[in-house]
Amino acid sequence: MSKILLFHGCMNRFITPQVSETTLKILKDANIDFESLDRELCCGFVLYENGQHAAAVEVMKKNQELFSEYDIDTILTSCPTCAYIFKIHYPEHLPDWNYKVVHMTEFLAKLIDEKKLNIDKKPAVTVTFHDPCHLTRGLKITEEPRSVLNAIPGLKLVEMEHSREASKCCGAGSGMRLSFSSIAQAFAENRIAEAEKTGATILVTACPTCMLHLQENAKNIKVIDISEAIVD
């Protein structure tokens, strides 16, 4: 059996703690044995993405050292950005990196498939799903989030015009939200308008950065993380 380390990520630790809270509740309800770090560091993605590769590699080394203190072989995270750098870039710079990396949507889909997660029936509601860039184009994960949403009693999933690999960016990633706020806002407003056209009242995503940015720009549609769709 995999020995799991739950990696929250900076967004969930400092900005969107509700995602960590719902994730923890799901894991505990499913009786999943997991570890978490006493002193979690950043994954290093922002440094890496902005060209500070040497500094990013130092962060990678420190994380590997921290992870080695635990008897784990799998890293589980709700953040696609963390999952992406752990899976793609850490092996490029750390020769002895050998952890399996799993995004929460993959884990949820597996729990549901194995009937290890009981999901209460929800009030009838129509939702649509926003594919985060790092999840869908980076990690090629598109069907697991949809299988999770389709397994929630009461939810009806409708697709936006642009979905899966053709999904439009929310505008927040790779520092856009901080460095080019007006452009990032325009991206978000465009994506929200597309979601509203589906008739959905809830926009679900699986990335804390996407969730926060879309929430900040949404007026007529609720934006939540996929874990909240299960717990709420």
ChimeraX attribute file (.defattr): number of C-alpha atoms within 10 A of each C-alpha:
attribute: neighborCount
match mode: 1-to-1
recipient: residues
	/A:1	5
	/A:2	11
	/A:3	14
	/A:4	22
	/A:5	21
	/A:6	20
	/A:7	23
	/A:8	25
	/A:9	22
	/A:10	18
	/A:11	18
	/A:12	20
	/A:13	15
	/A:14	9
	/A:15	12
	/A:16	17
	/A:17	15
	/A:18	16
	/A:19	25
	/A:20	21
	/A:21	15
	/A:22	19
	/A:23	24
	/A:24	17
	/A:25	14
	/A:26	20
	/A:27	17
	/A:28	12
	/A:29	12
	/A:30	15
	/A:31	11
	/A:32	14
	/A:33	12
	/A:34	18
	/A:35	16
	/A:36	15
	/A:37	14
	/A:38	7
	/A:39	6
	/A:40	15
	/A:41	16
	/A:42	18
	/A:43	25
	/A:44	23
	/A:45	23
	/A:46	17
	/A:47	17
	/A:48	18
	/A:49	13
	/A:50	11
	/A:51	11
	/A:52	13
	/A:53	16
	/A:54	11
	/A:55	12
	/A:56	22
	/A:57	21
	/A:58	13
	/A:59	19
	/A:60	25
	/A:61	15
	/A:62	15
	/A:63	17
	/A:64	17
	/A:65	11
	/A:66	15
	/A:67	18
	/A:68	11
	/A:69	9
	/A:70	14
	/A:71	12
	/A:72	16
	/A:73	16
	/A:74	17
	/A:75	24
	/A:76	23
	/A:77	23
	/A:78	28
	/A:79	26
	/A:80	26
	/A:81	27
	/A:82	23
	/A:83	27
	/A:84	20
	/A:85	23
	/A:86	22
	/A:87	20
	/A:88	13
	/A:89	15
	/A:90	23
	/A:91	15
	/A:92	13
	/A:93	15
	/A:94	13
	/A:95	8
	/A:96	10
	/A:97	15
	/A:98	13
	/A:99	17
	/A:100	15
	/A:101	20
	/A:102	20
	/A:103	22
	/A:104	23
	/A:105	27
	/A:106	18
	/A:107	18
	/A:108	23
	/A:109	20
	/A:110	16
	/A:111	17
	/A:112	17
	/A:113	13
	/A:114	9
	/A:115	11
	/A:116	14
	/A:117	18
	/A:118	13
	/A:119	15
	/A:120	12
	/A:121	12
	/A:122	14
	/A:123	9
	/A:124	10
	/A:125	13
	/A:126	16
	/A:127	24
	/A:128	26
	/A:129	26
	/A:130	28
	/A:131	27
	/A:132	29
	/A:133	24
	/A:134	20
	/A:135	22
	/A:136	19
	/A:137	15
	/A:138	17
	/A:139	17
	/A:140	12
	/A:141	20
	/A:142	18
	/A:143	13
	/A:144	17
	/A:145	23
	/A:146	19
	/A:147	18
	/A:148	22
	/A:149	23
	/A:150	13
	/A:151	17
	/A:152	18
	/A:153	15
	/A:154	15
	/A:155	18
	/A:156	15
	/A:157	21
	/A:158	15
	/A:159	17
	/A:160	21
	/A:161	13
	/A:162	15
	/A:163	16
	/A:164	22
	/A:165	16
	/A:166	12
	/A:167	18
	/A:168	20
	/A:169	19
	/A:170	26
	/A:171	26
	/A:172	23
	/A:173	18
	/A:174	15
	/A:175	14
	/A:176	15
	/A:177	19
	/A:178	11
	/A:179	11
	/A:180	12
	/A:181	14
	/A:182	13
	/A:183	14
	/A:184	21
	/A:185	20
	/A:186	14
	/A:187	20
	/A:188	25
	/A:189	20
	/A:190	16
	/A:191	22
	/A:192	23
	/A:193	14
	/A:194	17
	/A:195	25
	/A:196	18
	/A:197	11
	/A:198	16
	/A:199	14
	/A:200	21
	/A:201	16
	/A:202	20
	/A:203	24
	/A:204	26
	/A:205	23
	/A:206	25
	/A:207	25
	/A:208	26
	/A:209	23
	/A:210	26
	/A:211	23
	/A:212	18
	/A:213	21
	/A:214	27
	/A:215	17
	/A:216	13
	/A:217	18
	/A:218	18
	/A:219	11
	/A:220	11
	/A:221	19
	/A:222	15
	/A:223	27
	/A:224	23
	/A:225	23
	/A:226	26
	/A:227	26
	/A:228	18
	/A:229	19
	/A:230	22
	/A:231	14
	/A:232	8
